[in-house]
């Protein structure tokens, strides 16, 4: 199993981070992907990864909720990090209009810069979209057919949007929010191709039922997989196999883009 979206470098894990990582290993989590939220988070991610060689994949990116007056400087530092070749992809990037709608233009500018960076280096992306699918889809459509690949993290769009994106080769991140009582995604999850889904936690956030309200961690991925297995009426082993293959395939596909 792979957790394709975890923030284990945040201070929510400062008191027991090593114990959390050990629980991950015991739960069968073979890899954890760490998306950055701004340039300042990269140092903490590097330290965590350095203590566990080969266990983490690091992504550098500027989160839409972190767009502030210095965002051009942040983007420059992120570009430098990507150029170093030490990062597996670009993320967490995207658009978020849930908290603040006044900086949409700046969010779009930052997103476009990072999408172009992904194409330039042939790297996958991790996209954050909250209350902004109508705004982000026209932009993403302009990249169709150009080799852009990645994950729509914590997917919260419609079935039609999901099918459009998966037909274009994008993956959808499924996390604990799908287990919530009012989850819209749960109503059509089993209509999505299993070849387009990956597992994630977004920890320390979005703990799955029955742990909702508690700090989340990658060791909870089996709860998400079991919920998915129930939706598809398939053995959990089948879900694990598909999601693992999909996640690893993201990098194989990216290498092909570079080679081409």
C-alpha positions in Angstrom: 0.0 0.0 0.0 1.1 3.6 -0.7 -0.1 6.8 1.0 0.1 9.2 -1.9 -0.6 12.3 0.2 0.7 12.7 3.8 2.0 15.7 5.7 4.0 13.9 8.3 6.5 16.8 8.5 3.9 19.1 10.2 4.1 19.9 13.9 1.0 17.7 14.6 3.5 14.8 14.5 6.4 16.4 16.4 5.9 14.4 19.6 5.7 10.9 18.1 6.8 11.1 14.4 9.1 8.0 14.6 6.4 5.9 16.3 3.9 7.0 13.5 6.4 5.9 10.8 6.9 2.5 12.6 3.1 2.0 12.6 3.0 2.7 8.9 5.6 0.0 8.2 3.7 -2.5 10.5 0.5 -1.7 8.7 2.0 -2.6 5.3 2.6 0.9 4.0 5.5 0.5 1.6 5.8 4.2 0.6 4.6 7.6 1.7 4.5 10.7 -0.5 5.0 14.1 1.0 3.6 17.0 -0.8 5.0 20.4 0.2 2.7 23.4 0.9 5.3 26.2 0.5 9.1 26.5 0.1 9.6 26.7 3.8 8.2 23.2 4.3 10.9 21.6 2.1 13.6 21.6 4.8 11.4 19.6 7.2 10.5 17.2 4.5 14.2 16.7 3.6 15.0 15.9 7.3 12.2 13.4 7.6 13.1 11.7 4.3 16.8 11.6 5.2 16.1 9.6 8.3 14.3 6.9 6.3 16.1 6.4 3.0 13.8 5.2 0.2 10.6 5.3 2.2 9.4 8.8 1.2 8.9 10.5 -2.2 9.0 14.3 -1.9 7.0 16.8 -3.9 7.7 20.5 -4.0 4.9 23.0 -4.5 3.0 26.1 -3.4 -0.4 25.3 -2.0 -3.2 27.7 -3.1 -4.0 28.6 0.5 -0.4 29.7 1.0 -0.5 32.4 -1.7 0.8 35.6 0.0 2.6 38.7 -0.9 5.9 36.8 -1.4 4.4 34.1 -3.6 6.8 35.0 -6.5 9.8 34.4 -4.3 8.2 31.2 -3.1 7.7 30.0 -6.6 11.3 30.8 -7.4 12.6 28.8 -4.5 10.3 25.9 -5.5 11.6 26.0 -9.1 15.2 25.9 -7.7 14.3 22.9 -5.6 12.8 21.1 -8.7 15.8 21.9 -10.7 18.0 20.1 -8.1 16.5 16.8 -9.2 15.7 15.7 -5.6 12.0 15.9 -5.9 9.7 13.3 -7.4 7.0 15.7 -8.5 5.2 19.1 -8.0 2.6 19.5 -5.4 0.5 20.4 -3.5 -0.8 22.9 -6.1 -4.2 24.0 -7.3 -7.1 26.3 -6.6 -9.0 26.8 -3.3 -12.0 29.1 -3.2 -13.4 27.7 0.1 -11.7 30.2 2.4 -10.9 33.2 0.2 -12.1 34.2 -3.2 -10.1 37.5 -3.4 -6.8 36.0 -4.7 -8.1 33.8 -7.5 -5.9 35.6 -10.1 -2.8 35.0 -8.0 -3.7 31.4 -7.4 -4.1 30.9 -11.2 -0.8 32.5 -11.9 1.0 30.3 -9.3 -0.8 27.2 -10.6 0.1 27.9 -14.2 3.7 28.5 -13.4 3.9 25.2 -11.6 2.0 23.3 -14.3 4.5 24.6 -16.8 7.3 23.5 -14.5 5.9 20.0 -14.4 5.8 19.8 -18.2 9.3 21.2 -18.5 10.7 18.5 -16.2 8.3 15.7 -17.0 7.1 15.4 -13.4 3.7 14.3 -12.1 1.6 16.8 -10.1 -0.6 16.6 -7.0 -3.6 18.9 -7.4 -5.7 20.4 -4.6 -9.1 21.6 -5.7 -11.7 22.9 -3.2 -14.8 24.7 -4.3 -13.0 25.5 -7.6 -13.7 22.8 -10.2 -15.5 25.2 -12.5 -12.4 27.5 -12.4 -9.7 24.8 -12.7 -11.1 22.6 -15.4 -10.8 25.1 -18.3 -7.2 25.6 -17.3 -6.4 21.9 -17.0 -8.1 21.2 -20.3 -5.6 23.5 -22.0 -3.0 21.0 -21.0 -4.7 17.9 -22.4 -2.6 16.0 -24.8 0.6 17.7 -23.7 1.8 15.0 -21.3 0.6 16.5 -18.0 -0.2 13.7 -15.5 -0.9 13.6 -11.8 -3.4 13.1 -9.0 -6.5 15.1 -8.2 -6.0 14.8 -4.4 -9.1 14.3 -2.2 -11.3 14.3 -5.3 -14.5 16.2 -4.6 -15.9 16.8 -8.1 -18.9 15.2 -9.9 -19.1 11.9 -11.7 -18.9 13.6 -15.1 -15.8 15.5 -14.0 -14.2 12.4 -12.6 -14.8 10.4 -15.8 -13.4 13.3 -18.0 -10.3 13.5 -15.9 -9.7 9.8 -15.8 -10.1 9.5 -19.5 -7.3 12.0 -19.8 -5.1 9.8 -17.7 -5.4 11.7 -14.3 -5.6 9.7 -11.1 -8.1 10.4 -8.3 -7.0 10.4 -4.7 -9.3 8.6 -2.3 -9.0 9.3 1.4 -11.0 9.1 4.6 -13.5 11.7 3.5 -15.2 9.1 1.3 -16.2 7.2 4.5 -18.1 10.3 5.9 -21.9 10.0 6.1 -22.6 12.8 3.7 -19.8 12.0 1.2 -20.9 12.8 -2.4 -18.0 10.8 -3.8 -19.3 7.6 -2.1 -22.5 7.8 -4.1 -20.7 7.1 -7.4 -17.3 5.7 -6.3 -18.0 2.3 -7.7 -18.7 3.8 -11.2 -15.1 5.0 -11.5 -12.4 2.8 -13.2 -10.3 1.1 -10.6 -7.3 1.8 -12.9 -7.6 5.5 -12.0 -7.7 5.4 -8.2 -5.0 5.8 -5.6 -5.1 5.8 -1.8 -4.1 8.7 0.4 -4.7 10.1 3.9 -4.0 13.9 3.8 -2.8 13.3 7.4 -3.1 14.7 10.0 -6.5 15.6 8.5 -9.5 13.6 7.3 -9.4 10.5 9.5 -11.7 7.8 8.2 -14.7 6.5 10.1 -14.6 5.2 12.8 -11.6 7.5 13.7 -13.1 10.7 12.4 -12.1 13.6 14.6 -8.8 12.1 15.6 -5.4 12.8 14.1 -5.0 10.8 10.9 -1.9 8.8 9.9 -0.9 6.5 7.0 -1.5 3.4 9.0 -5.2 4.1 8.5 -5.0 3.4 4.8 -6.4 -0.2 5.3 -9.7 1.4 6.5 -10.0 3.4 3.3 -9.2 0.3 1.2 -11.9 -1.8 3.0 -14.5 0.9 2.4 -13.6 0.9 -1.3 -13.7 -2.9 -1.4 -17.2 -2.7 0.1 -18.3 -0.2 -2.5 -17.0 -2.3 -5.4 -18.0 -5.6 -3.8 -14.5 -6.9 -4.3 -11.8 -8.4 -2.0 -9.7 -5.7 -0.3 -6.6 -7.4 -1.9 -7.9 -6.4 -5.4 -8.3 -2.8 -4.3 -4.8 -2.8 -2.8 -3.3 -4.2 -6.0 -5.0 -1.7 -8.3 -4.2 1.3 -6.2 -0.5 0.3 -5.8 -0.1 -0.3 -9.5 -1.8 3.0 -10.3 0.5 4.9 -8.0 3.7 3.4 -9.2 2.5 3.8 -12.8 2.4 7.5 -12.4 6.2 7.6 -12.4 6.6 5.1 -15.2 4.3 7.3 -17.3 6.3 10.5 -16.4 9.5 8.8 -17.4 8.0 8.1 -20.8 7.0 11.7 -21.2 10.6 12.8 -20.5 12.0 10.2 -22.8 9.7 11.3 -25.6 
